[in-house]
Amino acid sequence: MATHARELTAAVGTAVRTVGLRRSFGDRDVLDGIDLEIARGEFVALIGRSGSGKSTLLRAVAGLDDTVDGSGEVYVPRRVSMVFQDSRLLPWLRVLDNVVLGQSGSVARERGREVLAEVGLAGRERAWPHELSGGEQQRAALARSLVSEPQLLLADEPFGALDALTRIRMHGLLRTLLRVHRPAVLLVTHDVDEALLLADRVLVIDGGRFSLDVRIDLPEQRTPADTEFVRLRDLLLAALGVQSDTAPTTTPTENS
């Protein structure tokens, strides 16, 4: 059985630590002894080819993989939130009730209103999920993930289902929110440009191991036209086995 995530009580300044993390599906090893450390407040993007193990690693850190075989240790902070590709709002609850799901009392509801205002949904507290656009639903999902002030935010391709313009807007919103709330972030994405636009550090996973670990020393206001951005994109695409002069900046999604 997989090892459960444990609360991180040591290594001050660390938000995530995995030691010798292994996960298997039948005879196939998906994670092969992963050692990972993420600092508090650090934004790490994880990219890889289809079947490389990136979603498996995210689920292991989240403690959501009890049904697979594995070993190793996972240490996380006390407050962890997760946001998915779809908003996963409960259709029978209004927006504010979705945001404060699992919490009760006037203080929690007031905090929910504050976070909804931060994501641009002030005045939509009593709306039903189906009354929101796709981008608005993801804003509500972000609000729900931040209302408890998480120390670690896990994100599984949260903007993958959005159109290009909405994704750009969501990138800007996320950067603004992270400056305020300051969680560590582990983002799984198949979009190289998205990783470079958002992250402090990008990991490439291949064959259940990290093949590349790159610090992203770019200014806060980033553009894909910058020389250093182009260099880093080419480096990451090469690690993914993609020819940068002809190929798109995305890699196939995966189920593992």
TORVEX-941626 format. One record per residue: x, z, y of N, C-alpha, C, O, CB in turn. Coordinates in steps of 0.05 Angstrom, whole numbers, padded with zeros to 5 digits, always signed. Glycine has a CB too. Layout:
<recs>
XZYXZYXZYXZYXZY...
</recs>
This chain:
<recs>
+00017+00000-00024+00000+00000+00000+00018+00000+00025+00040+00010+00024-00019+00024+00000+00007-00011+00047+00022-00012+00072+00025+00016+00083+00009+00034+00079+00008-00030+00092+00047+00019+00098+00053+00045+00111+00036+00047+00136+00035+00028+00152+00083+00048+00117+00023+00069+00141+00007+00074+00165+00025+00077+00189+00048+00087+00187-00011+00098+00161+00015+00068+00212+00029+00073+00237+00029+00103+00243+00010+00117+00239+00016+00058+00261+00052+00113+00252+00054+00141+00259+00058+00144+00289+00068+00126+00303+00078+00154+00244+00049+00167+00300+00052+00171+00329+00082+00175+00335+00097+00189+00321+00036+00196+00338+00090+00162+00357+00118+00162+00365+00123+00188+00380+00113+00192+00402+00125+00138+00382+00140+00205+00369+00145+00231+00381+00174+00234+00390+00182+00252+00404+00138+00253+00362+00191+00215+00381+00219+00216+00388+00227+00192+00405+00210+00176+00412+00237+00217+00362+00252+00190+00411+00263+00167+00426+00248+00163+00452+00233+00144+00455+00262+00142+00409+00252+00182+00471+00239+00180+00497+00246+00153+00509+00269+00144+00509+00249+00203+00515+00226+00140+00521+00229+00113+00532+00222+00091+00513+00223+00068+00521+00257+00110+00541+00215+00098+00489+00208+00077+00469+00178+00078+00464+00166+00099+00461+00222+00082+00442+00165+00054+00464+00137+00051+00459+00130+00043+00430+00110+00052+00420+00125+00031+00478+00147+00028+00418+00143+00019+00390+00170+00019+00376+00190+00011+00387+00130-00010+00389+00169+00028+00351+00193+00025+00334+00184+00020+00306+00167+00034+00295+00211+00051+00335+00195-00001+00294+00190-00006+00265+00218-00006+00252+00238-00015+00263+00176-00034+00260+00218+00004+00227+00242+00007+00212+00238-00005+00184+00221+00005+00169+00252+00037+00210+00253-00026+00177+00251-00038+00150+00223-00046+00143+00215-00042+00120+00261-00018+00130+00208-00058+00161+00180-00064+00156+00177-00089+00138+00188-00110+00144+00166-00069+00183+00164-00085+00116+00159-00106+00097+00129-00108+00091+00116-00088+00087+00175-00101+00071+00120-00133+00089+00092-00138+00082+00091-00162+00064+00105-00182+00068+00074-00143+00107+00075-00160+00043+00073-00182+00023+00044-00188+00017+00027-00171+00018+00088-00175-00003+00039-00214+00012+00013-00223+00001+00018-00236-00026+00028-00258-00028-00001-00243+00021+00012-00221-00047+00019-00231-00074+00049-00232-00077+00063-00212-00073+00006-00258-00079+00059-00255-00085+00087-00259-00089+00102-00267-00064+00126-00271-00064+00093-00279-00111+00088-00270-00042+00099-00280-00017+00106-00258+00002+00088-00242+00010+00080-00300-00004+00131-00256+00010+00140-00236+00030+00136-00248+00058+00148-00268+00065+00170-00228+00026+00118-00236+00073+00112-00246+00100+00129-00233+00121+00138-00246+00140+00082-00241+00107+00134-00207+00118+00153-00193+00135+00176-00182+00117+00170-00169+00097+00139-00170+00151+00200-00188+00125+00223-00182+00108+00242-00163+00121+00265-00170+00128+00237-00208+00100+00234-00137+00123+00251-00117+00134+00255-00118+00164+00277-00118+00174+00278-00119+00121+00232-00119+00178+00233-00121+00207+00240-00094+00220+00228-00074+00216+00205-00130+00218+00261-00095+00237+00268-00073+00255+00262-00082+00283+00272-00102+00293+00299-00065+00252+00245-00066+00297+00237-00074+00324+00235-00049+00341+00225-00028+00332+00210-00089+00323+00244-00052+00366+00240-00030+00386+00231-00043+00412+00243-00062+00422+00267-00014+00390+00209-00031+00423+00198-00040+00449+00199-00016+00467+00189+00005+00461+00169-00052+00445+00210-00020+00491+00212+00001+00510+00185+00006+00524+00168-00012+00525+00233-00005+00531+00181+00030+00535+00157+00035+00550+00156+00017+00574+00175+00013+00589+00157+00065+00559+00132+00005+00578+00128-00013+00601+00139-00041+00596+00136-00058+00614+00141-00002+00625+00151-00046+00573+00163-00073+00568+00141-00092+00557+00124-00084+00542+00186-00071+00548+00143-00117+00566+00124-00138+00557+00139-00156+00538+00158-00170+00546+00112-00154+00581+00132-00156+00512+00145-00172+00492+00125-00192+00481+00103-00185+00473+00156-00154+00469+00133-00217+00481+00117-00239+00469+00130-00247+00443+00154-00248+00440+00115-00264+00488+00112-00251+00423+00121-00258+00396+00110-00286+00389+00086-00290+00390+00111-00237+00375+00128-00304+00384+00120-00332+00377+00132-00339+00350+00152-00327+00341+00129-00352+00399+00121-00360+00338+00131-00369+00312+00113-00391+00301+00091-00395+00310+00132-00346+00292+00123-00404+00281+00108-00426+00268+00085-00414+00252+00083-00390+00249+00126-00442+00249+00067-00432+00244+00045-00423+00227+00055-00410+00201+00073-00421+00188+00027-00447+00220+00045-00386+00195+00053-00372+00171+00078-00356+00174+00089-00346+00154+00055-00391+00149+00089-00354+00198+00115-00341+00202+00113-00310+00200+00133-00297+00196+00127-00349+00228+00089-00299+00204+00085-00270+00202+00079-00256+00228+00078-00232+00228+00109-00259+00190+00075-00271+00249+00071-00258+00275+00046-00241+00276+00046-00219+00287+00071-00278+00298+00024-00252+00266-00001-00237+00266+00000-00214+00246-00012-00192+00251-00025-00255+00260+00014-00218+00224+00018-00196+00205+00033-00173+00218+00026-00150+00213+00033-00206+00180+00054-00179+00234+00069-00158+00247+00051-00143+00267+00052-00119+00269+00093-00170+00262+00035-00158+00282+00017-00145+00302-00002-00127+00288-00007-00104+00297+00002-00166+00318-00014-00136+00266-00033-00119+00251-00019-00094+00239-00031-00072+00238-00047-00134+00229+00006-00097+00231+00021-00074+00220+00025-00053+00242+00021-00029+00238+00048-00083+00209+00033-00062+00266+00036-00044+00288+00010-00030+00296+00009-00007+00303+00048-00058+00313-00012-00046+00294-00038-00035+00300-00049-00017+00279-00069-00003+00283-00058-00057+00306-00037-00017+00255-00047-00001+00233-00072-00012+00220-00089+00002+00210-00053+00027+00242-00074-00039+00220-00098-00053+00211-00094-00068+00185-00109-00087+00178-00109-00072+00232-00073-00061+00170-00066-00078+00147-00064-00062+00121-00046-00066+00105-00039-00092+00151-00083-00043+00117-00082-00026+00093-00086-00041+00067-00079-00030+00046-00104-00005+00096-00096-00066+00068-00102-00080+00043-00078-00096+00033-00081-00108+00011-00126-00098+00047-00056-00096+00047-00033-00112+00038-00011-00094+00028-00011-00070+00034-00022-00130+00060+00007-00105+00011+00029-00090+00001+00051-00089+00021+00056-00108+00035+00039-00102-00026+00064-00066+00023+00086-00064+00042+00100-00038+00042+00092-00019+00028+00076-00070+00070+00121-00036+00058+00137-00012+00061+00149-00012+00088+00146-00031+00104+00158-00009+00039+00164+00010+00095+00176+00012+00121+00161+00032+00138+00140+00042+00130+00178-00015+00134+00171+00036+00162+00159+00055+00180+00150+00041+00206+00164+00023+00216+00178+00078+00186+00128+00051+00217+00118+00041+00242+00112+00065+00260+00096+00083+00252+00092+00023+00239+00124+00066+00283+00119+00088+00302+00107+00076+00328+00118+00058+00339+00145+00104+00308+00085+00088+00336+00071+00079+00360+00063+00103+00377+00063+00125+00367+00047+00061+00353+00057+00099+00403+00048+00122+00419+00019+00130+00412+00006+00117+00395+00049+00115+00449+00010+00151+00424-00016+00162+00418-00039+00143+00426-00058+00139+00412-00020+00189+00432-00037+00131+00450-00058+00114+00461-00051+00085+00457-00033+00075+00471-00064+00121+00490-00065+00071+00439-00060+00043+00434-00087+00028+00436-00108+00037+00426-00048+00039+00405-00086+00005+00450-00110-00012+00452-00103-00040+00442-00080-00047+00440-00120-00013+00481-00124-00055+00436-00119-00082+00426-00140-00101+00438-00164-00094+00440-00120-00083+00395-00131-00125+00445-00149-00145+00454-00145-00170+00437-00122-00177+00430-00144-00152+00485-00167-00184+00430-00166-00206+00411-00172-00232+00425-00177-00233+00449-00187-00201+00389-00170-00254+00409-00175-00281+00420-00204-00283+00430-00209-00295+00451-00170-00302+00399-00223-00272+00416-00250-00271+00425-00255-00242+00436-00242-00223+00428-00271-00278+00403-00275-00240+00454-00279-00215+00468-00289-00192+00450-00283-00169+00456-00298-00219+00491-00303-00199+00429-00314-00179+00411-00332-00159+00425-00333-00135+00418-00292-00164+00396-00346-00168+00446-00366-00151+00459-00390-00149+00441-00399-00168+00429-00373-00162+00487-00402-00125+00439-00426-00121+00423-00450-00132+00439-00455-00123+00461-00430-00091+00416-00464-00151+00427-00485-00165+00443-00509-00147+00450-00524-00154+00468-00495-00188+00427-00512-00125+00436-00535-00108+00441-00528-00086+00462-00545-00069+00468-00545-00095+00415-00504-00086+00472-00496-00067+00493-00490-00082+00519-00479-00104+00519-00472-00051+00484-00497-00069+00541-00491-00080+00567-00461-00078+00572-00447-00064+00558-00506-00067+00590-00451-00092+00592-00422-00094+00597-00409-00067+00600-00388-00062+00587-00416-00112+00621-00420-00050+00616-00407-00024+00620-00407-00008+00595-00387+00006+00589-00422-00008+00642-00428-00009+00579-00429+00005+00554-00408-00005+00534-00397+00010+00519-00457+00004+00541-00403-00031+00535-00382-00043+00519-00355-00032+00527-00338-00026+00510-00382-00073+00520-00350-00030+00553-00324-00022+00563-00318+00007+00556-00295+00013+00549-00323-00026+00594-00338+00024+00557-00333+00053+00551-00342+00060+00523-00346+00083+00517-00349+00070+00571-00344+00040+00505-00351+00045+00478-00334+00067+00465-00309+00065+00466-00350+00019+00461-00347+00087+00453-00332+00109+00441-00327+00132+00459-00316+00152+00451-00307+00099+00429-00333+00129+00485-00330+00150+00504-00357+00158+00515-00376+00142+00514-00310+00142+00527-00359+00181+00526-00384+00191+00536-00380+00207+00562-00358+00216+00567-00400+00207+00515-00401+00210+00577-00400+00227+00601-00397+00211+00626-00390+00187+00625-00377+00246+00599-00403+00223+00648-00403+00210+00674-00375+00201+00683-00371+00181+00696-00415+00227+00696-00355+00218+00675-00327+00211+00683-00319+00185+00669-00306+00168+00682-00308+00234+00675-00325+00182+00644-00318+00157+00629-00332+00133+00641-00320+00112+00644-00325+00160+00599-00357+00136+00648-00372+00114+00659-00361+00106+00687-00360+00082+00694-00402+00120+00661-00354+00126+00703-00342+00120+00729-00316+00106+00725-00309+00087+00740-00339+00145+00745-00300+00115+00706-00274+00101+00700-00280+00073+00691-00265+00054+00699-00258+00117+00679-00300+00068+00675-00307+00041+00667-00314+00023+00690-00306+00000+00691-00331+00042+00647-00329+00034+00709-00336+00018+00733-00311+00011+00749-00309-00012+00759-00356+00034+00751-00292+00030+00751-00268+00024+00766-00252+00001+00753-00242-00016+00767-00250+00050+00767-00250+00002+00726-00234-00018+00713-00248-00045+00714-00235-00066+00717-00228-00010+00684-00275-00045+00712-00290-00070+00715-00285-00082+00743-00283-00107+00746-00320-00065+00711-00283-00065+00763-00277-00076+00790-00249-00088+00790-00244-00108+00804-00280-00053+00811-00230-00075+00776-00203-00086+00776-00201-00113+00763-00185-00129+00771-00185-00067+00760-00219-00119+00744-00218-00145+00731-00237-00165+00744-00242-00187+00734-00225-00143+00702-00249-00157+00767-00266-00176+00781-00295-00177+00772-00309-00196+00777-00255-00203+00780-00304-00156+00759-00332-00155+00748-00348-00133+00761-00367-00123+00748-00331-00152+00718-00341-00125+00785-00358-00105+00799-00386-00117+00803-00388-00140+00811-00345-00097+00826-00406-00101+00798-00434-00110+00800-00445-00123+00775-00469-00129+00774-00435-00130+00822-00428-00126+00754-00438-00138+00729-00440-00117+00707-00442-00123+00684-00418-00160+00719-00440-00091+00715-00441-00070+00695-00465-00071+00676-00462-00064+00653-00440-00043+00709-00488-00079+00687-00512-00080+00671-00519-00107+00659-00540-00111+00647-00535-00070+00687-00500-00126+00662-00504-00152+00650-00501-00151+00620-00487-00134+00609-00484-00173+00662-00515-00168+00606-00511-00171+00577-00488-00190+00572-00483-00208+00588-00537-00182+00563-00473-00187+00550-00450-00204+00544-00456-00234+00546-00440-00250+00555-00439-00198+00518-00480-00242+00536-00487-00271+00536-00491-00282+00564-00492-00306+00568-00511-00275+00519-00493-00264+00584-00496-00273+00611-00470-00278+00625-00469-00288+00648-00512-00253+00627-00448-00272+00612-00421-00276+00623-00409-00302+00612-00415-00311+00590-00403-00253+00616-00392-00315+00629-00377-00338+00619-00355-00329+00600-00351-00305+00597-00365-00354+00643-00342-00348+00587-00321-00341+00568-00299-00325+00582-00289-00305+00571-00309-00365+00555-00291-00334+00606-00270-00320+00621-00279-00292+00629-00263-00273+00628-00262-00335+00645-00304-00289+00637-00315-00263+00644-00316-00244+00620-00311-00220+00623-00342-00265+00657-00322-00255+00597-00323-00239+00573-00295-00228+00566-00292-00205+00558-00334-00255+00549-00274-00245+00570-00247-00235+00565-00238-00215+00586-00222-00197+00581-00228-00259+00565-00249-00218+00611-00243-00198+00631-00255-00171+00623-00242-00150+00626-00254-00207+00659-00279-00172+00612-00292-00147+00603-00276-00135+00580-00273-00111+00578-00321-00153+00595-00266-00153+00562-00250-00143+00539-00224-00130+00550-00215-00110+00539-00243-00166+00520-00212-00142+00570-00188-00130+00582-00194-00102+00594-00179-00083+00591-00176-00148+00603-00217-00101+00608-00226-00075+00619-00229-00054+00598-00220-00032+00601-00252-00079+00635-00241-00062+00575-00245-00043+00553-00218-00034+00542-00215-00011+00535-00262-00056+00531-00199-00052+00541-00173-00045+00529-00157-00027+00548-00139-00013+00539-00157-00070+00523-00163-00027+00574-00147-00012+00593-00161+00014+00602-00148+00030+00615-00141-00029+00617-00186+00017+00596-00201+00040+00607-00190+00067+00598-00192+00087+00612-00231+00038+00599-00177+00068+00575-00166+00093+00564-00137+00096+00573-00123+00114+00563-00168+00093+00534-00127+00079+00591-00099+00080+00600-00079+00080+00576-00065+00099+00572-00094+00105+00617-00079+00058+00560-00062+00058+00537-00033+00057+00544-00024+00047+00565-00069+00033+00520-00017+00069+00526+00012+00068+00528+00023+00042+00516+00045+00033+00521+00025+00092+00515+00006+00030+00498+00013+00005+00484-00011-00012+00483-00032-00004+00474+00025+00011+00456-00008-00037+00492-00029-00057+00491-00021-00079+00472+00000-00092+00476-00036-00069+00519-00036-00083+00450-00031-00105+00431-00050-00128+00437-00074-00123+00440-00034-00094+00402-00040-00152+00438-00056-00175+00446-00052-00198+00426-00029-00208+00424-00050-00184+00475-00073-00206+00413-00072-00227+00393-00084-00253+00404-00108-00258+00401-00086-00219+00367-00067-00269+00417-00075-00294+00429-00100-00291+00446-00120-00305+00441-00080-00316+00408-00101-00273+00465-00125-00266+00480-00136-00288+00497-00160-00287+00505-00121-00242+00496-00120-00309+00504-00129-00330+00521-00131-00357+00507-00135-00377+00519-00111-00332+00545-00128-00356+00480-00126-00381+00465-00152-00397+00465-00151-00422+00462-00120-00374+00437-00175-00384+00469-00200-00399+00468-00210-00407+00496-00231-00419+00498-00221-00382+00455-00194-00402+00517-00202-00408+00544-00192-00435+00553-00172-00445+00542-00193-00387+00563-00206-00447+00572-00197-00473+00583-00172-00468+00600-00166-00445+00607-00219-00487+00599-00157-00490+00606-00131-00487+00619-00133-00473+00646-00116-00456+00651-00119-00515+00623-00152-00479+00663-00154-00467+00689-00160-00437+00687-00149-00421+00701-00176-00481+00706-00178-00430+00668-00185-00402+00664-00161-00386+00654-00157-00363+00661-00209-00399+00645-00146-00399+00637-00122-00386+00626-00102-00379+00648-00091-00357+00649-00108-00403+00605-00098-00398+00667-00080-00393+00689-00090-00369+00705-00074-00352+00713-00078-00418+00707-00116-00368+00710-00127-00345+00726-00123-00319+00710-00117-00298+00722-00156-00350+00732-00127-00320+00684-00124-00296+00668-00095-00286+00667-00090-00262+00666-00135-00301+00640-00076-00305+00667-00048-00297+00668-00042-00281+00693-00029-00260+00692-00030-00322+00667-00052-00291+00716-00048-00277+00741-00061-00250+00741-00050-00230+00750-00058-00293+00764-00086-00248+00730-00100-00223+00729-00085-00203+00711-00082-00180+00718-00128-00227+00718-00075-00212+00688-00061-00194+00670-00036-00183+00683-00030-00159+00681-00054-00209+00644-00021-00200+00697+00003-00190+00710-00004-00169+00731+00010-00149+00733+00018-00214+00724-00025-00173+00746-00034-00154+00766-00042-00127+00752-00034-00106+00762-00057-00165+00782-00057-00129+00731-00066-00105+00717-00042-00089+00705-00042-00065+00705-00086-00112+00695-00023-00104+00694+00000-00090+00682+00017-00076+00702+00029-00055+00696+00017-00110+00667+00019-00086+00727+00033-00072+00748+00020-00045+00754+00034-00026+00761+00035-00090+00773-00006-00044+00752-00021-00020+00758-00020+00000+00734-00015+00024+00738-00050-00026+00764-00025-00010+00710-00029+00008+00687-00003+00013+00672+00000+00034+00659-00049-00003+00668+00016-00005+00672+00043-00002+00661+00044+00005+00631+00060+00021+00623+00057+00019+00675+00027-00007+00614+00031-00003+00585+00054-00021+00575+00061-00040+00588+00005-00009+00570+00065-00014+00553+00081-00033+00538+00062-00054+00526+00039-00047+00520+00099-00020+00516+00071-00079+00523+00053-00100+00512+00068-00115+00490+00091-00122+00493+00045-00119+00535+00053-00119+00468+00063-00138+00448+00042-00160+00445+00020-00155+00436+00067-00123+00420+00049-00184+00454+00031-00207+00455+00039-00227+00434+00062-00236+00433+00031-00220+00483+00020-00234+00417+00024-00257+00398+00012-00281+00412-00011-00281+00421+00010-00251+00371+00028-00302+00413+00018-00327+00425+00031-00351+00411+00053-00348+00400+00024-00328+00455+00018-00374+00411+00030-00398+00400+00038-00416+00423+00046-00439+00419+00011-00413+00382+00037-00406+00448+00042-00422+00472+00068-00413+00484+00070-00390+00495+00019-00420+00492+00089-00429+00483+00115-00422+00493+00115-00417+00523+00127-00398+00533+00136-00444+00486+00101-00434+00538+00099-00430+00567+00085-00404+00574+00094-00390+00592+00083-00454+00580+00064-00397+00559+00051-00371+00564+00070-00348+00560+00070-00329+00576+00026-00368+00545+00086-00349+00539+00105-00328+00534+00125-00326+00557+00131-00303+00565+00120-00334+00507+00134-00348+00567+00154-00347+00589+00142-00339+00615+00155-00327+00632+00167-00374+00592+00116-00345+00619+00103-00338+00644+00098-00308+00646+00096-00297+00668+00077-00353+00647+00094-00295+00623+00085-00268+00623+00106-00247+00615+00106-00225+00625+00062-00265+00605+00123-00254+00596+00139-00233+00582+00165-00227+00595+00177-00243+00610+00144-00242+00554+00175-00202+00590+00202-00194+00596+00222-00202+00575+00246-00204+00579+00203-00164+00601+00211-00207+00551+00227-00212+00527+00211-00228+00508+00187-00223+00504+00238-00185+00515+00223-00248+00494+00209-00264+00475+00224-00262+00448+00248-00266+00447+00207-00294+00484+00209-00257+00427+00219-00257+00400+00208-00281+00385+00184-00287+00386+00211-00230+00385+00226-00294+00370+00217-00316+00352+00220-00306+00324+00241-00296+00316+00235-00342+00357+00198-00307+00309+00198-00298+00281+00197-00322+00263+00182-00341+00268+00174-00279+00276+00213-00322+00242+00215-00344+00223+00222-00333+00196+00242-00319+00193+00237-00365+00233+00206-00339+00176+00211-00330+00149+00211-00300+00147+00225-00288+00130+00237-00340+00140+00194-00286+00163+00192-00258+00161+00214-00242+00175+00215-00217+00172+00191-00250+00133+00231-00256+00190+00252-00243+00205+00254-00254+00233+00243-00276+00238+00279-00246+00190+00266-00239+00251+00270-00250+00278+00294-00269+00278+00316-00261+00270+00274-00227+00298+00289-00293+00287+00311-00313+00289+00322-00314+00318+00344-00325+00322+00301-00340+00281+00308-00303+00337+00317-00304+00365+00304-00281+00380+00280-00275+00376+00310-00331+00378+00319-00268+00397+00310-00246+00414+00321-00251+00442+00345-00248+00446+00318-00218+00403+00304-00260+00461+00314-00269+00487+00302-00253+00509+00278-00249+00511+00306-00299+00490+00319-00243+00526+00311-00229+00551+00304-00250+00572+00320-00269+00576+00333-00210+00561+00281-00248+00585+00271-00268+00604+00277-00258+00632+00262-00242+00643+00241-00273+00600+00299-00267+00643+00307-00259+00670+00297-00280+00690+00313-00296+00701+00339-00256+00672+00271-00279+00695+00259-00297+00714+00245-00281+00735+00237-00258+00730+00238-00316+00699+00241-00292+00759+00227-00277+00780+00197-00273+00772+00187-00286+00754+00228-00292+00807+00185-00254+00786+00157-00247+00779+00139-00272+00783+00122-00277+00766+00147-00224+00796+00143-00287+00804+00128-00311+00809+00143-00334+00795+00163-00344+00805+00124-00317+00840+00133-00342+00772+00147-00362+00755+00132-00388+00755+00108-00390+00758+00149-00351+00727+00148-00410+00753+00137-00436+00751+00151-00452+00729+00176-00450+00727+00138-00451+00778+00137-00467+00713+00150-00483+00692+00169-00504+00702+00184-00516+00686+00129-00497+00675+00169-00509+00728+00187-00529+00739+00215-00518+00745+00234-00533+00750+00176-00541+00765+00218-00491+00745+00244-00479+00751+00265-00487+00730+00258-00489+00706+00241-00449+00753+00289-00490+00738+00311-00498+00720+00314-00478+00697+00317-00486+00674+00337-00501+00735+00314-00452+00704+00318-00432+00683+00295-00431+00664+00298-00426+00640+00323-00405+00696+00271-00435+00675+00247-00436+00658+00249-00459+00638+00243-00455+00614+00221-00439+00675+00258-00482+00647+00261-00505+00629+00282-00500+00608+00278-00507+00585+00268-00531+00646+00304-00487+00616+00325-00481+00597+00315-00462+00575+00320-00466+00551+00349-00469+00611+00301-00442+00583+00290-00423+00564+00269-00435+00546+00268-00430+00522+00278-00398+00578+00252-00452+00557+00233-00467+00541+00246-00483+00520+00238-00483+00496+00215-00484+00558+00267-00498+00528+00282-00515+00508+00294-00497+00487+00294-00505+00463+00303-00531+00522+00305-00474+00494+00317-00456+00475+00297-00446+00454+00302-00446+00430+00330-00432+00489+00273-00438+00464+00252-00428+00446+00241-00450+00429+00236-00446+00405+00230-00415+00462+00237-00473+00440+00226-00496+00424+00246-00504+00403+00238-00510+00380+00220-00520+00442+00272-00503+00409+00292-00510+00389+00292-00490+00366+00295-00497+00343+00320-00511+00402+00287-00464+00373+00285-00443+00352+00261-00447+00335+00261-00439+00312+00285-00416+00365+00241-00461+00346+00216-00467+00330+00218-00493+00316+00200-00501+00302+00192-00466+00349+00241-00508+00320+00244-00533+00307+00229-00556+00320+00221-00575+00307+00236-00532+00278+00224-00553+00347+00209-00573+00361+00227-00587+00381+00243-00575+00394+00185-00559+00376+00224-00614+00383+00239-00630+00403+00225-00627+00430+00202-00635+00433+00240-00659+00394+00239-00615+00449+00227-00608+00474+00220-00631+00492+00202-00629+00509+00245-00589+00489+00233-00654+00488+00228-00677+00506+00202-00692+00499+00192-00707+00515+00251-00696+00505+00192-00687+00475+00168-00702+00467+00145-00684+00458+00122-00693+00456+00174-00721+00445+00151-00659+00451+00131-00642+00439+00117-00624+00459+00128-00618+00480+00144-00624+00417+00092-00617+00453+00078-00597+00470+00090-00570+00467+00107-00565+00450+00048-00596+00462+00082-00552+00485+00093-00525+00485+00078-00505+00468+00081-00481+00472+00094-00515+00514+00062-00515+00450+00047-00497+00432+00056-00502+00404+00064-00524+00397+00017-00500+00436+00053-00482+00387+00058-00484+00359+00032-00477+00345+00015-00463+00356+00081-00466+00349+00028-00487+00320+00003-00483+00306-00004-00454+00303+00014-00437+00299+00003-00497+00279-00029-00447+00304-00038-00420+00298-00036-00414+00269-00032-00433+00253-00067-00415+00309-00040-00389+00261-00036-00381+00233-00056-00360+00225-00071-00349+00242-00008-00370+00229-00058-00355+00200-00076-00334+00189-00061-00310+00179-00074-00290+00172-00093-00346+00167-00035-00312+00177-00019-00289+00166-00009-00271+00187+00004-00252+00181+00003-00299+00149
</recs>
